Amino acid sequence: MAARAQPRGPAPRRAPPGRLLPLPPLLLLLSAAAVIPRGDGQNLVTEDVTVVEGDVATISCRVKNSDDSVIQLLNPNRQTIYFRDFRPLKDSRFQLVNFSNSELRVSLTNVSISDEGRYFCQLYTDPPQEIYTTITVLVPPRNLVIDIQKEIAVEGEEIELNCTAMASRPATTIRWFKGNKELTGKSEVEQWSDMYTVTSQLLLKVGREDDGVPVICLVDHPAVKDLQTQRYLEVMYKPQVRVSQNYPVQGLTREGEPLELTCAAFGKPQPTDMRWLRVDDEMPQHVVVSGSNLLISNLNKTDNGTYRCEASNAVGKSHADYMLFVYDSRAGEEGSIRSVDHAVVGGVVAVVVFAMLCLLIILGRYFARHKGTYFTHEAKGADDAADADTAIINAEGGQNNSEEKKEYFI
């Protein structure tokens, strides 16, 4: 700390050993200007104070090694606030919190910007000692306002939002959120005297999913927590259309049976104009349209085609299509019969194949058991025949009592 010159004037009187001389008021004022460099022998201790405007700041001047020396506190104008436990300054916002040989603690209520600066702790030793503490005053934003370019937007539009935090110190940081998602804005800072006004701009392209979603402007500032404001988006969008089949609930649309369709449309504003039409053809005369419902009591194949439900509001028009194909009256039954016939035929074929496999197995086992066996029959008496003709007649069975000769080869 830079040294300051000693005040001019007569040198203070020296007290005899063991005695303290009272300091004259003039000497007190003069000695208040003394500043002694900090060094290793410095006995005074204090801390800087940061306080929010309007709150209480507490200044503490402490002595590490007390020798009963006088402690006093001075303001930034070097006016004595407290000398020991006496307050010369006529400002009731300063109050004595604690006084002893080792500490002088003073509170300052209802702090304002004008109170900011250096406050000096002085200790009347030989030589005198001095140290300063700095009071910093924080000022939270006075107002936090969101200004929206258009109160009601149409889906697909880009809208501008501005959030302003006025008269803060230091300058605040503004953050944007849409629901739980953080967005990025562009901030500008203006300074007026010791105060700062911050404006953040957000450009946002809106869709139907943004309708009713809050846009939040949140402040980051050391003087305040959880300071935020929000605006709810209002977005208009064209209808969403859906066609559902009420009857038949499931299955085919067949000749002679009824068909009932329902059209549902949602939009903002709510659609007021809804109509049915047949695409690329005229609507059949037997079709009954009642509001959002379409009914055909007796279907026939001339009803085949695409049926469209259209809905519109102030934003635009939308539609949904239903493709109708009328089947024969027995289409579902014939399909069932064919399925049964196919199952029966398949079962019969399976039984026949199984029987043939069993027969082949039995024959195979039989032939395997009698493999290499055969019979021979030799004609008896052929050798005794008188001529060839007689021998042939005898060989063809002319001898009924001929013996049978068997040969086996294994």
PyMOL commands that set and color helices and strands:
alter all, ss='L'
color gray80, all
select helices_A, chain A and resi 25-31+113-115+208-210+301-303+331-369+388-398
alter helices_A, ss='H'
color red, helices_A
select strands_A, chain A and resi 44-45+49-52+57-63+71-74+80-83+94-99+103-108+117-123+129-138+144-148+153-154+158-168+173-178+181-183+186-192+195-205+214-221+224-232+235-247+259-268+273-278+287-290+293-296+305-312+317-324
alter strands_A, ss='S'
color yellow, strands_A
deselect
rebuild
show_as cartoon
